[in-house]
Amino acid sequence: MAGAPALSLDASRAAWDHAADAYAGGQASGRDVYRLAFFGPAQVALCGDVRGQRILDLGCGSGYLARALAARGARVDGVDLSPNMVAHARRAEAERPLGVTYHVADAAAAGDLFAPGSFDLVVSCLALQDMSDPAATFRAARALLRPGGRFVASITHPATNTPSREWLREPGGGKRALCVDRDFEPTVIQYPWRGWAYDFTTPGLHVPLQQWVAWALEAGFSLRGLHEPRPTADALAAHPKLEDAARVPYYLFFDLHAPAEWSTDAPAGAAG
């Protein structure tokens, strides 16, 4: 994987298998406010009217986005590397059937599960940076889309989720300014999750934005748009803790198009 450090597939699977109970429980309980009240609804809105569409969710986790799109009339398949995460997603489907089918597999190998051109829309919600080979996942998404289809993917924002990152605090404890550094340094970051049912740590890739765009273009996508969502006024009123996400971009959304024809003369990898 040119331009990025190695993130072990096995290590990622083991970390998310361990995290699954706390992670899924946090979503079910409403604790995951950033997803439930902020970036999750924003990504659903970016997908647009999905009624009757066939959709693939890569890195579906416990099924948040897959369920949200199925509830809006789509036929959805979800793929995730973690068997424990998929078990939670399947339990949610059994409790409230929406017609979602879940598969345990590496997203980069999703082409082994489905025929080329099977989907109208491929999505991925804050999962690409946790995958061992994002470039291969972009290629898999491109192959599985029908001509004219879209890939709508969110990642942690590479400009603010850097290897060195810290909020400077006011004397009273309020957040004054976010300090970031080492943006150009590709690395694997270990993310500690505290305050959930139990503490856990997951690995994720950091590469500069130019590398993400290069992977998308090299896979044969054209770029329809980049979006940096902010919490809505209603979300901020209901959840004041989201205020920091209204000041700096925490997430980045790709809106990618799969043209009917594309050249193999794709841009070279990101420059150093």
C-alpha positions in Angstrom: 0.0 0.0 0.0 2.1 2.9 -1.3 1.9 6.1 0.8 0.6 4.5 4.0 2.0 2.4 6.9 0.9 -1.2 7.5 -2.2 -1.7 9.6 -2.5 -5.4 10.5 -5.7 -7.0 9.4 -5.6 -9.4 12.3 -4.9 -6.7 14.8 -7.7 -4.6 13.6 -10.1 -7.5 13.7 -9.0 -8.4 17.2 -9.4 -4.8 18.5 -12.9 -4.4 17.1 -14.0 -7.8 18.3 -12.9 -6.8 21.8 -14.6 -3.4 21.4 -17.9 -4.7 20.0 -20.0 -5.0 23.1 -19.1 -1.6 24.5 -19.3 0.1 21.1 -22.6 -1.4 20.1 -24.0 -0.8 23.6 -23.0 2.8 23.4 -24.9 3.3 20.2 -28.0 1.5 21.5 -28.0 3.5 24.7 -27.6 6.9 22.9 -24.1 7.5 24.3 -22.6 7.9 20.9 -23.9 11.4 20.4 -21.5 12.5 17.7 -22.7 9.6 15.5 -26.4 9.7 16.4 -27.0 13.4 16.5 -24.3 14.8 14.2 -22.2 13.0 11.5 -24.5 10.0 11.1 -27.6 12.0 10.1 -25.4 14.2 7.9 -24.1 11.2 6.0 -27.6 9.8 5.6 -28.7 13.2 4.2 -25.8 13.3 1.7 -26.9 9.9 0.4 -30.2 11.5 -0.7 -33.3 9.6 -1.7 -32.4 5.9 -1.5 -35.8 4.3 -2.0 -35.5 1.2 -4.1 -31.7 1.4 -4.4 -29.4 -1.5 -3.7 -26.7 -0.4 -1.2 -23.5 -1.9 0.2 -22.2 -0.7 3.6 -18.4 -1.3 3.9 -17.2 -1.5 7.5 -20.8 -1.6 8.7 -19.9 -2.2 12.4 -23.0 -2.8 14.4 -25.2 -1.6 11.6 -26.0 2.1 12.3 -25.8 3.4 8.7 -27.1 0.2 7.1 -30.3 0.3 9.3 -30.8 4.1 8.7 -30.7 3.6 4.9 -32.8 0.5 5.0 -35.4 2.4 7.0 -35.6 4.8 4.1 -36.5 2.1 1.6 -33.2 0.8 0.4 -32.1 -2.9 0.1 -28.9 -3.0 2.1 -26.0 -5.5 2.6 -23.4 -4.8 5.2 -19.8 -6.1 5.4 -17.5 -5.9 8.4 -14.3 -7.6 9.4 -15.3 -8.2 13.0 -17.5 -11.2 13.7 -18.6 -9.7 17.0 -19.7 -6.5 15.4 -21.7 -8.4 12.8 -23.3 -10.5 15.6 -24.6 -7.2 17.1 -25.8 -6.0 13.7 -27.7 -9.3 13.1 -29.3 -9.1 16.6 -30.6 -5.7 15.8 -32.0 -6.9 12.5 -33.7 -9.8 14.3 -35.3 -7.5 16.8 -36.4 -4.9 14.2 -36.3 -6.5 10.7 -35.4 -4.0 7.9 -34.2 -6.5 5.4 -30.5 -5.9 5.9 -28.1 -8.8 5.3 -24.7 -8.8 7.0 -21.5 -10.5 6.0 -18.3 -11.1 7.9 -15.5 -10.2 5.5 -12.7 -7.8 4.8 -14.2 -4.8 2.9 -11.3 -4.9 0.4 -12.4 -8.4 -0.6 -16.1 -7.6 -0.9 -15.8 -8.4 -4.6 -15.6 -12.0 -3.6 -19.2 -11.8 -2.3 -21.0 -9.9 -5.0 -20.9 -9.6 -8.8 -19.4 -6.5 -10.4 -21.9 -3.7 -10.8 -24.3 -5.0 -8.2 -25.0 -1.8 -6.3 -26.4 1.7 -6.9 -24.7 3.1 -3.9 -21.8 2.1 -1.7 -21.3 3.7 1.7 -18.8 3.6 4.5 -19.2 5.4 7.8 -16.0 6.3 9.6 -14.4 2.9 8.8 -11.9 3.4 5.9 -9.2 4.8 8.3 -9.6 1.6 10.4 -9.0 -0.7 7.4 -5.7 -2.4 6.6 -5.8 -1.4 2.9 -8.1 1.6 2.1 -6.8 1.7 -1.5 -8.0 -1.8 -2.2 -11.4 -0.9 -0.6 -11.8 2.1 -2.9 -11.1 -0.3 -5.8 -13.6 -2.9 -4.5 -16.3 -0.2 -4.1 -15.6 1.0 -7.7 -15.9 -2.5 -9.2 -19.2 -3.2 -7.3 -20.9 -0.1 -8.4 -23.1 0.1 -11.5 -22.0 2.8 -14.1 -23.1 6.1 -12.7 -23.3 4.8 -9.1 -21.9 6.7 -6.1 -19.6 6.0 -3.2 -20.4 8.1 -0.2 -17.8 7.6 2.5 -16.8 9.4 5.7 -13.5 9.4 7.5 -12.0 11.1 10.5 -10.7 14.4 9.1 -7.0 14.0 8.3 -6.2 17.6 9.0 -7.5 17.6 12.6 -7.1 13.9 13.5 -3.3 14.0 13.3 -0.6 12.0 15.2 -0.1 14.9 17.5 -3.4 16.5 18.7 -4.4 18.4 21.8 -7.0 21.0 22.8 -5.5 24.0 24.7 -7.8 24.8 27.6 -9.0 28.0 29.2 -8.4 28.5 32.9 -11.9 27.3 33.6 -11.4 24.2 31.5 -13.2 25.3 28.3 -11.6 24.5 25.0 -9.6 27.4 23.6 -7.8 26.1 20.5 -7.0 22.7 18.8 -3.3 22.2 18.3 -2.4 19.7 15.6 1.0 18.6 14.3 2.7 15.9 12.0 -0.1 16.0 9.4 2.3 14.8 6.7 3.5 11.8 8.7 1.7 8.6 7.6 1.4 6.4 10.7 -0.9 4.1 12.7 -2.5 5.8 15.6 -3.8 3.9 18.7 -7.1 5.5 19.7 -8.1 5.1 23.4 -11.9 4.9 24.0 -12.7 6.0 27.6 -16.0 6.2 29.5 -17.8 3.5 27.6 -19.0 0.2 29.3 -15.3 -0.7 29.4 -12.2 1.0 28.0 -10.8 -0.2 24.7 -8.2 0.8 22.1 -8.5 0.6 18.3 -5.8 1.2 15.6 -6.4 3.6 12.7 -4.4 5.0 9.8 -3.4 8.6 9.5 -2.4 9.7 6.0 -2.6 13.3 4.5 -5.7 14.3 2.6 -3.9 14.2 -0.7 -3.3 10.5 -0.2 -7.0 9.9 0.3 -7.9 11.8 -2.8 -5.2 9.9 -4.8 -6.7 6.5 -3.7 -10.1 7.6 -4.8 -8.9 8.8 -8.2 -6.7 5.8 -8.8 -9.6 3.5 -8.2 -11.5 5.2 -11.1 -13.8 7.6 -9.3 -14.5 11.2 -10.1 -14.9 13.6 -7.2 -18.4 15.1 -6.9 -17.7 16.8 -3.7 -15.9 16.9 -0.4 -18.0 17.9 2.7 -17.0 18.9 6.2 -20.1 18.6 8.3 -21.0 20.8 11.2 -23.6 20.1 13.9 -27.0 21.7 13.2 -28.4 24.3 15.5 -30.9 21.8 16.9 -28.1 19.3 17.6 -26.1 21.9 19.4 -29.0 22.9 21.5 -29.7 19.3 22.5 -26.1 18.3 22.9 -23.8 21.3 23.9 -20.8 18.9 23.9 -20.9 19.1 20.1 -19.7 22.7 20.2 -16.1 21.8 19.4 -17.2 20.1 16.2 -18.8 23.4 15.1 -15.4 25.1 15.4 -13.1 22.7 13.6 -13.9 19.9 11.1 -13.7 16.5 12.8 -15.0 14.5 9.8 -14.6 14.5 6.0 -17.2 13.1 3.6 -16.3 11.9 0.1 -19.1 12.0 -2.6 -17.6 10.0 -5.4 -19.0 9.1 -8.8 -18.4 5.9 -10.8 -18.4 7.0 -14.5 -19.4 4.5 -17.2 -15.9 4.8 -18.7 -12.6 5.8 -17.1 -9.0 5.9 -18.1 -6.3 3.7 -16.6 -4.0 6.7 -16.8 -5.0 7.6 -13.2 -3.0 10.2 -11.3 0.1 8.9 -9.6 0.2 8.4 -5.8 0.3 11.4 -3.6 3.5 13.4 -3.6 5.5 13.5 -0.5 
